[in-house]
Amino acid sequence: MDEPRILKVLEAVRDGTLGPREAADRLRLLPFEDLGFAKIDHHRALRCGFPEVVFCQGKTVEQVVRIVARLVERKGPVLATRAVPDVFEAVQAEQPEAVYHAAAQAIVVPSEEACAPAGGTVALVSAGTSDQAVAEEARVTAEVMGCPVETFYDVGVAGLHRLLAHAEAITRASVVVVVAGMEGALASVVGGIVNAPVIAVPTSVGYGASFAGLAPLLTMLNSCAAGVGVVNIDNGFGGGYLAALIARAAGQK
């Protein structure tokens, strides 16, 4: 439950259209709900501006279904990441409106009370087609948080002209997410041509000496371009979430 919904409850009590007991029932689950196997943070949207996100990996199908169901009842949009098709099928059986983004391995249950559109924009740049799954996780995350996202895929440094062909469009964004594996040089290149924050997302794509993403992670951390921040390996969700927060802040100016 976020601030606008709480204000609606309080205003309804003030106007006499909602009784104190019903209002208390609606607010009862703040700040969290204990399901025994999980404590759902219903207070998250009020604190951070977006409901708790479900990380499906490591959870049973039944656990994911129950958590999603409780989040849906709180009326906000629901995002579940690292979800395999079997998990989606089980969720969709309970939530017919659920949508599966296969490349991102993400489930979105939309809500009529969706996040307010962000004033800023996100440019999502990925090095190669093999990085697209992580990039898609970032895209879905930012979009469900209300941010418009423009994608520029397969524009890695091995063919720099592909990136430069989109330079003008990329520089218009409020924040840029760069997803790259191999040596991870794309983040530094992009950081050198834009005046917006760059969020670098290293991926585990690459041959042996990339050490499952460690090489691009270190390259990005050692970037000589100012304004480049780095999230964890394959953490498209983290990159998309941070980008959405920055885009929101940019729109508030």
LUMPA-513342 format. One record per residue (C-alpha): chain; x, y, z. Coordinates in steps of 0.1 Angstrom, whole numbers. Layout:
% residues N
<nuba 'A',<X,Y,Z>>,
...
% end
This chain:
% residues 253
<nuba 'A',<0,0,0>>,
<nuba 'A',<14,33,-11>>,
<nuba 'A',<8,69,2>>,
<nuba 'A',<-20,77,-23>>,
<nuba 'A',<-40,46,-12>>,
<nuba 'A',<-35,54,25>>,
<nuba 'A',<-47,89,19>>,
<nuba 'A',<-78,76,1>>,
<nuba 'A',<-86,54,31>>,
<nuba 'A',<-82,83,56>>,
<nuba 'A',<-103,106,34>>,
<nuba 'A',<-130,80,32>>,
<nuba 'A',<-131,78,70>>,
<nuba 'A',<-132,116,72>>,
<nuba 'A',<-161,118,47>>,
<nuba 'A',<-180,90,65>>,
<nuba 'A',<-180,66,35>>,
<nuba 'A',<-157,42,53>>,
<nuba 'A',<-160,30,89>>,
<nuba 'A',<-131,30,113>>,
<nuba 'A',<-132,-8,116>>,
<nuba 'A',<-130,-13,78>>,
<nuba 'A',<-103,12,76>>,
<nuba 'A',<-83,-6,103>>,
<nuba 'A',<-87,-38,84>>,
<nuba 'A',<-73,-23,52>>,
<nuba 'A',<-43,-9,71>>,
<nuba 'A',<-39,-40,93>>,
<nuba 'A',<-11,-56,72>>,
<nuba 'A',<12,-26,75>>,
<nuba 'A',<41,-30,77>>,
<nuba 'A',<43,-67,68>>,
<nuba 'A',<24,-99,66>>,
<nuba 'A',<38,-132,80>>,
<nuba 'A',<30,-162,58>>,
<nuba 'A',<52,-185,79>>,
<nuba 'A',<77,-191,51>>,
<nuba 'A',<79,-155,40>>,
<nuba 'A',<72,-120,55>>,
<nuba 'A',<57,-99,28>>,
<nuba 'A',<67,-62,31>>,
<nuba 'A',<34,-44,23>>,
<nuba 'A',<51,-12,36>>,
<nuba 'A',<77,-12,8>>,
<nuba 'A',<56,9,-17>>,
<nuba 'A',<51,35,10>>,
<nuba 'A',<88,37,18>>,
<nuba 'A',<103,32,-16>>,
<nuba 'A',<77,40,-42>>,
<nuba 'A',<72,4,-55>>,
<nuba 'A',<58,-28,-40>>,
<nuba 'A',<81,-56,-29>>,
<nuba 'A',<94,-76,-59>>,
<nuba 'A',<92,-114,-59>>,
<nuba 'A',<125,-132,-66>>,
<nuba 'A',<113,-166,-77>>,
<nuba 'A',<146,-185,-79>>,
<nuba 'A',<149,-208,-49>>,
<nuba 'A',<113,-206,-40>>,
<nuba 'A',<87,-234,-46>>,
<nuba 'A',<60,-229,-71>>,
<nuba 'A',<34,-229,-43>>,
<nuba 'A',<53,-202,-23>>,
<nuba 'A',<55,-179,-54>>,
<nuba 'A',<18,-184,-61>>,
<nuba 'A',<8,-175,-25>>,
<nuba 'A',<31,-145,-23>>,
<nuba 'A',<19,-131,-56>>,
<nuba 'A',<-17,-136,-46>>,
<nuba 'A',<-12,-116,-14>>,
<nuba 'A',<5,-88,-32>>,
<nuba 'A',<-22,-87,-59>>,
<nuba 'A',<-48,-83,-31>>,
<nuba 'A',<-30,-51,-20>>,
<nuba 'A',<-39,-36,-54>>,
<nuba 'A',<-5,-26,-66>>,
<nuba 'A',<14,-39,-97>>,
<nuba 'A',<33,-71,-91>>,
<nuba 'A',<67,-80,-106>>,
<nuba 'A',<82,-115,-101>>,
<nuba 'A',<117,-121,-115>>,
<nuba 'A',<137,-152,-124>>,
<nuba 'A',<105,-171,-131>>,
<nuba 'A',<105,-202,-153>>,
<nuba 'A',<75,-211,-174>>,
<nuba 'A',<61,-236,-149>>,
<nuba 'A',<60,-209,-123>>,
<nuba 'A',<42,-186,-146>>,
<nuba 'A',<16,-212,-155>>,
<nuba 'A',<8,-217,-119>>,
<nuba 'A',<6,-180,-112>>,
<nuba 'A',<-16,-174,-143>>,
<nuba 'A',<-40,-201,-131>>,
<nuba 'A',<-47,-179,-101>>,
<nuba 'A',<-41,-145,-117>>,
<nuba 'A',<-54,-147,-153>>,
<nuba 'A',<-42,-112,-161>>,
<nuba 'A',<-6,-121,-154>>,
<nuba 'A',<18,-116,-183>>,
<nuba 'A',<50,-135,-189>>,
<nuba 'A',<80,-119,-205>>,
<nuba 'A',<99,-150,-216>>,
<nuba 'A',<133,-133,-225>>,
<nuba 'A',<134,-115,-191>>,
<nuba 'A',<120,-145,-172>>,
<nuba 'A',<97,-120,-155>>,
<nuba 'A',<60,-122,-145>>,
<nuba 'A',<40,-89,-144>>,
<nuba 'A',<5,-87,-129>>,
<nuba 'A',<-8,-53,-139>>,
<nuba 'A',<-29,-32,-118>>,
<nuba 'A',<-55,-5,-125>>,
<nuba 'A',<-37,16,-99>>,
<nuba 'A',<-4,14,-118>>,
<nuba 'A',<27,35,-109>>,
<nuba 'A',<25,71,-120>>,
<nuba 'A',<45,77,-152>>,
<nuba 'A',<80,89,-145>>,
<nuba 'A',<90,123,-159>>,
<nuba 'A',<124,111,-170>>,
<nuba 'A',<133,86,-197>>,
<nuba 'A',<156,55,-197>>,
<nuba 'A',<178,44,-226>>,
<nuba 'A',<187,7,-225>>,
<nuba 'A',<219,-2,-244>>,
<nuba 'A',<231,-37,-247>>,
<nuba 'A',<263,-50,-263>>,
<nuba 'A',<252,-82,-280>>,
<nuba 'A',<222,-104,-286>>,
<nuba 'A',<235,-128,-260>>,
<nuba 'A',<231,-100,-234>>,
<nuba 'A',<195,-95,-243>>,
<nuba 'A',<180,-116,-215>>,
<nuba 'A',<196,-94,-188>>,
<nuba 'A',<187,-63,-208>>,
<nuba 'A',<151,-74,-210>>,
<nuba 'A',<149,-79,-173>>,
<nuba 'A',<160,-43,-169>>,
<nuba 'A',<135,-31,-194>>,
<nuba 'A',<105,-49,-179>>,
<nuba 'A',<115,-37,-144>>,
<nuba 'A',<118,0,-154>>,
<nuba 'A',<85,-1,-175>>,
<nuba 'A',<64,-17,-147>>,
<nuba 'A',<77,11,-125>>,
<nuba 'A',<62,36,-149>>,
<nuba 'A',<93,46,-169>>,
<nuba 'A',<94,49,-207>>,
<nuba 'A',<123,29,-220>>,
<nuba 'A',<139,31,-254>>,
<nuba 'A',<161,1,-263>>,
<nuba 'A',<193,0,-284>>,
<nuba 'A',<203,-37,-287>>,
<nuba 'A',<234,-53,-303>>,
<nuba 'A',<255,-22,-304>>,
<nuba 'A',<287,-35,-288>>,
<nuba 'A',<322,-20,-293>>,
<nuba 'A',<332,-46,-319>>,
<nuba 'A',<312,-25,-343>>,
<nuba 'A',<313,10,-328>>,
<nuba 'A',<294,25,-357>>,
<nuba 'A',<263,7,-346>>,
<nuba 'A',<264,26,-313>>,
<nuba 'A',<273,59,-328>>,
<nuba 'A',<243,57,-352>>,
<nuba 'A',<221,60,-321>>,
<nuba 'A',<242,85,-301>>,
<nuba 'A',<218,114,-305>>,
<nuba 'A',<188,94,-293>>,
<nuba 'A',<208,79,-263>>,
<nuba 'A',<220,113,-252>>,
<nuba 'A',<184,125,-248>>,
<nuba 'A',<177,100,-220>>,
<nuba 'A',<176,110,-183>>,
<nuba 'A',<196,78,-174>>,
<nuba 'A',<213,51,-195>>,
<nuba 'A',<215,14,-186>>,
<nuba 'A',<244,-4,-203>>,
<nuba 'A',<243,-42,-204>>,
<nuba 'A',<275,-60,-216>>,
<nuba 'A',<295,-91,-212>>,
<nuba 'A',<328,-102,-226>>,
<nuba 'A',<352,-74,-216>>,
<nuba 'A',<325,-49,-207>>,
<nuba 'A',<340,-20,-225>>,
<nuba 'A',<307,-6,-237>>,
<nuba 'A',<299,11,-204>>,
<nuba 'A',<330,33,-206>>,
<nuba 'A',<323,42,-242>>,
<nuba 'A',<287,52,-235>>,
<nuba 'A',<299,71,-203>>,
<nuba 'A',<321,91,-225>>,
<nuba 'A',<294,104,-248>>,
<nuba 'A',<264,111,-225>>,
<nuba 'A',<258,137,-198>>,
<nuba 'A',<234,114,-179>>,
<nuba 'A',<241,88,-152>>,
<nuba 'A',<252,55,-166>>,
<nuba 'A',<242,22,-149>>,
<nuba 'A',<265,-6,-160>>,
<nuba 'A',<252,-42,-158>>,
<nuba 'A',<279,-68,-164>>,
<nuba 'A',<267,-101,-177>>,
<nuba 'A',<281,-136,-175>>,
<nuba 'A',<283,-139,-213>>,
<nuba 'A',<318,-146,-225>>,
<nuba 'A',<346,-172,-229>>,
<nuba 'A',<366,-187,-201>>,
<nuba 'A',<388,-157,-192>>,
<nuba 'A',<356,-136,-186>>,
<nuba 'A',<352,-157,-155>>,
<nuba 'A',<314,-158,-157>>,
<nuba 'A',<311,-120,-157>>,
<nuba 'A',<339,-111,-133>>,
<nuba 'A',<360,-96,-161>>,
<nuba 'A',<333,-71,-173>>,
<nuba 'A',<325,-64,-137>>,
<nuba 'A',<360,-53,-130>>,
<nuba 'A',<362,-34,-163>>,
<nuba 'A',<331,-14,-154>>,
<nuba 'A',<343,-8,-119>>,
<nuba 'A',<376,5,-133>>,
<nuba 'A',<359,27,-159>>,
<nuba 'A',<378,59,-168>>,
<nuba 'A',<345,76,-178>>,
<nuba 'A',<329,96,-150>>,
<nuba 'A',<293,90,-140>>,
<nuba 'A',<293,52,-144>>,
<nuba 'A',<279,32,-116>>,
<nuba 'A',<278,-6,-115>>,
<nuba 'A',<254,-33,-103>>,
<nuba 'A',<260,-70,-98>>,
<nuba 'A',<266,-96,-126>>,
<nuba 'A',<234,-104,-145>>,
<nuba 'A',<214,-81,-123>>,
<nuba 'A',<192,-66,-149>>,
<nuba 'A',<165,-61,-122>>,
<nuba 'A',<189,-40,-101>>,
<nuba 'A',<199,-19,-131>>,
<nuba 'A',<163,-13,-142>>,
<nuba 'A',<151,-5,-107>>,
<nuba 'A',<179,21,-101>>,
<nuba 'A',<173,36,-135>>,
<nuba 'A',<136,40,-127>>,
<nuba 'A',<144,58,-95>>,
<nuba 'A',<167,82,-113>>,
<nuba 'A',<141,88,-140>>,
<nuba 'A',<115,96,-114>>,
<nuba 'A',<138,120,-97>>,
<nuba 'A',<147,137,-130>>,
<nuba 'A',<110,142,-137>>,
<nuba 'A',<105,159,-104>>,
<nuba 'A',<128,189,-113>>,
% end
